[in-house]
Amino acid sequence: MAALVPLIQEILPMILPGSISVTKSAEVLPPPPPPPTSKESEALPPPPEASVRVVSRNAVVGKSDKLCASVLILKPLSSTSVHHHGEQEAIIYVSSGRGVLLGPPKDDEVDAQPERHELEPGDFAHISSWVEHQILNESFDTELQLVITQSGGQPVEAELTGWGGSTAR
Protein backbone atom coordinates (compact mmCIF):
# COMPACT_ATOMS: atom_id res chain seq x y z
CA MET A 1 0.00 0.00 0.00
CA ALA A 2 2.80 2.44 0.87
CA ALA A 3 4.27 1.88 -2.58
CA LEU A 4 1.07 3.28 -4.14
CA VAL A 5 1.35 6.68 -2.43
CA PRO A 6 4.16 8.01 -4.68
CA LEU A 7 2.36 6.71 -7.75
CA ILE A 8 -0.92 8.40 -6.71
CA GLN A 9 0.93 11.66 -5.99
CA GLU A 10 2.42 11.55 -9.49
CA ILE A 11 -0.82 10.67 -11.32
CA LEU A 12 -3.31 12.80 -9.39
CA PRO A 13 -2.17 16.19 -10.81
CA MET A 14 -2.62 14.79 -14.33
CA ILE A 15 -6.18 13.67 -13.58
CA LEU A 16 -7.21 16.75 -11.57
CA PRO A 17 -5.21 19.66 -12.99
CA GLY A 18 -5.01 22.77 -10.85
CA SER A 19 -5.47 26.35 -11.88
CA ILE A 20 -4.28 29.83 -11.05
CA SER A 21 -6.73 32.61 -10.25
CA VAL A 22 -5.70 36.23 -9.78
CA THR A 23 -7.86 38.93 -8.23
CA LYS A 24 -6.54 42.39 -9.09
CA SER A 25 -6.42 45.05 -6.38
CA ALA A 26 -8.80 47.24 -8.41
CA GLU A 27 -11.44 44.52 -7.94
CA VAL A 28 -10.98 44.49 -4.15
CA LEU A 29 -9.84 47.86 -2.86
CA PRO A 30 -12.11 50.89 -3.13
CA PRO A 31 -10.77 53.48 -5.57
CA PRO A 32 -9.26 56.60 -4.03
CA PRO A 33 -11.42 59.71 -4.33
CA PRO A 34 -10.44 62.00 -7.18
CA PRO A 35 -8.53 65.10 -6.09
CA PRO A 36 -10.66 68.25 -6.21
CA THR A 37 -9.82 70.90 -8.75
CA SER A 38 -8.60 74.20 -7.33
CA LYS A 39 -11.97 75.85 -8.06
CA GLU A 40 -13.88 72.99 -6.38
CA SER A 41 -11.70 73.09 -3.27
CA GLU A 42 -12.26 76.85 -2.90
CA ALA A 43 -16.01 76.77 -3.57
CA LEU A 44 -17.09 73.65 -1.66
CA PRO A 45 -17.00 72.98 2.05
CA PRO A 46 -15.01 69.89 3.09
CA PRO A 47 -16.93 66.65 2.42
CA PRO A 48 -18.78 65.16 5.40
CA GLU A 49 -17.23 62.23 7.19
CA ALA A 50 -17.99 58.99 5.34
CA SER A 51 -20.62 56.95 7.13
CA VAL A 52 -19.06 53.59 6.16
CA ARG A 53 -16.37 52.98 8.76
CA VAL A 54 -15.52 49.31 8.08
CA VAL A 55 -15.22 47.90 4.56
CA SER A 56 -14.92 44.16 3.89
CA ARG A 57 -14.24 42.95 0.36
CA ASN A 58 -13.91 39.37 -0.87
CA ALA A 59 -10.62 38.73 -2.65
CA VAL A 60 -10.47 34.98 -3.25
CA VAL A 61 -13.78 33.29 -2.51
CA GLY A 62 -15.34 30.16 -3.98
CA LYS A 63 -12.14 29.03 -5.71
CA SER A 64 -11.37 26.31 -3.17
CA ASP A 65 -13.40 24.50 -0.55
CA LYS A 66 -10.49 24.75 1.90
CA LEU A 67 -9.41 28.40 1.76
CA CYS A 68 -10.70 31.93 1.16
CA ALA A 69 -9.32 35.45 1.57
CA SER A 70 -10.76 38.92 2.03
CA VAL A 71 -9.57 42.45 2.67
CA LEU A 72 -10.79 44.39 5.70
CA ILE A 73 -10.37 48.16 5.85
CA LEU A 74 -11.06 50.06 9.06
CA LYS A 75 -11.31 53.84 8.80
CA PRO A 76 -9.73 55.95 11.57
CA LEU A 77 -11.43 55.62 14.95
CA SER A 78 -13.53 52.60 13.97
CA SER A 79 -13.90 48.97 14.96
CA THR A 80 -15.50 45.72 13.92
CA SER A 81 -18.19 44.19 16.06
CA VAL A 82 -17.24 41.45 18.49
CA HIS A 83 -17.47 38.33 16.34
CA HIS A 84 -16.10 34.85 15.62
CA HIS A 85 -15.62 32.78 12.47
CA GLY A 86 -17.50 29.67 13.58
CA GLU A 87 -15.62 26.48 12.69
CA GLN A 88 -13.16 28.38 10.51
CA GLU A 89 -9.67 29.31 11.57
CA ALA A 90 -8.38 32.70 10.42
CA ILE A 91 -5.01 34.28 9.77
CA ILE A 92 -4.85 38.06 9.75
CA TYR A 93 -2.04 39.91 7.98
CA VAL A 94 -1.62 43.65 8.56
CA SER A 95 -0.82 45.24 5.21
CA SER A 96 -0.91 48.88 6.38
CA GLY A 97 -1.80 50.99 9.38
CA ARG A 98 -1.74 50.14 13.06
CA GLY A 99 -4.48 48.59 15.11
CA VAL A 100 -5.49 46.44 18.03
CA LEU A 101 -6.82 42.89 18.02
CA LEU A 102 -8.93 42.28 21.10
CA GLY A 103 -9.39 38.73 22.32
CA PRO A 104 -11.52 37.23 25.05
CA PRO A 105 -10.66 38.34 28.58
CA LYS A 106 -8.25 35.99 30.33
CA ASP A 107 -10.01 36.27 33.67
CA ASP A 108 -13.48 34.92 34.39
CA GLU A 109 -14.31 38.04 36.35
CA VAL A 110 -17.37 40.03 35.30
CA ASP A 111 -15.37 43.25 34.76
CA ALA A 112 -12.37 41.59 33.08
CA GLN A 113 -11.09 43.52 30.06
CA PRO A 114 -10.46 41.93 26.66
CA GLU A 115 -6.86 40.96 25.98
CA ARG A 116 -5.11 43.55 23.72
CA HIS A 117 -2.72 42.60 20.92
CA GLU A 118 -1.08 45.58 19.18
CA LEU A 119 -0.81 45.18 15.39
CA GLU A 120 1.47 46.95 12.91
CA PRO A 121 2.36 46.44 9.23
CA GLY A 122 3.79 42.99 8.53
CA ASP A 123 2.25 41.35 11.62
CA PHE A 124 0.32 38.09 11.42
CA ALA A 125 -2.30 36.86 13.90
CA HIS A 126 -3.87 33.41 14.08
CA ILE A 127 -7.41 33.09 15.42
CA SER A 128 -8.68 29.63 16.31
CA SER A 129 -12.19 28.44 15.55
CA TRP A 130 -14.99 29.96 17.64
CA VAL A 131 -12.67 32.52 19.34
CA GLU A 132 -14.42 35.85 19.91
CA HIS A 133 -12.43 38.87 18.80
CA GLN A 134 -12.69 42.48 17.72
CA ILE A 135 -10.40 44.68 15.63
CA LEU A 136 -9.90 48.37 16.45
CA ASN A 137 -8.33 51.25 14.55
CA GLU A 138 -7.54 53.83 17.22
CA SER A 139 -5.68 56.10 14.80
CA PHE A 140 -7.05 59.59 14.18
CA ASP A 141 -5.91 59.79 10.56
CA THR A 142 -4.77 56.45 9.08
CA GLU A 143 -6.72 53.51 7.68
CA LEU A 144 -5.97 50.00 8.92
CA GLN A 145 -5.87 47.45 6.08
CA LEU A 146 -5.88 43.73 6.79
CA VAL A 147 -5.81 40.60 4.65
CA ILE A 148 -7.83 37.82 6.26
CA THR A 149 -7.42 34.21 5.17
CA GLN A 150 -9.94 31.70 6.49
CA SER A 151 -10.26 27.95 6.28
CA GLY A 152 -13.28 27.20 4.10
CA GLY A 153 -14.39 28.30 0.66
CA GLN A 154 -16.61 31.17 1.90
CA PRO A 155 -15.82 33.50 4.81
CA VAL A 156 -17.97 33.01 7.91
CA GLU A 157 -18.52 35.77 10.43
CA ALA A 158 -20.97 35.61 13.31
CA GLU A 159 -21.51 39.04 14.90
CA LEU A 160 -22.13 38.91 18.64
CA THR A 161 -24.03 41.23 20.95
CA GLY A 162 -20.84 41.61 23.04
CA TRP A 163 -18.14 39.58 24.74
CA GLY A 164 -19.70 36.23 25.62
CA GLY A 165 -22.92 37.45 24.02
CA SER A 166 -25.32 35.70 21.73
CA THR A 167 -25.31 36.00 17.97
CA ALA A 168 -26.63 39.38 16.85
CA ARG A 169 -29.61 39.40 14.47
C-alpha positions, 0 to 999 in steps of 0.5 A: 500500500505504501508503494502506491502513495508516490504513484498516486501523488504523481498521477493525481495532478494529471487527472485533476489539474489545478489552476491559477486565479488572480484577483486584481487590487482594483477589484478588491480595494475601493478606488481613491477619491479624485482630487478636487480641482482648485476651483472645487476646493475653494467653492465647496466645504469639506466633504462630510465624514464617510458613514461607512467605517468598516469595509470588507471585500472578498478577494479569493472566494469560492475558488477552493473548498479549503481556503478563502481570503478577504480584505478588511479596511477600518477607517480611523477611529472605527472597529468591527463588532465582536465576532467569531468565524465559527468552525473556521480558523483565520489568519490576519495579515496587517498590510498597512496601518496600526491597530489592536486585536482584542481577544476574550478576557483571560479572567473569568471576572465580570469586569475583566477587560479583553486581551489587547494585541497591538498590530502593525504592518507585517504582523500576522495573527492566528485566530482559532475556531470559535474565538471571539475577537474584535479589531480596532483602529484607534488612529485619528488619521490612518486607515488599517488594512488587513488581509484575512485568510480563512479555512473554508471556501466562503468567509464566515462571520458571526456578529455577537451582541458583546463579549460572551454574548449571543449571535446578533440578528 
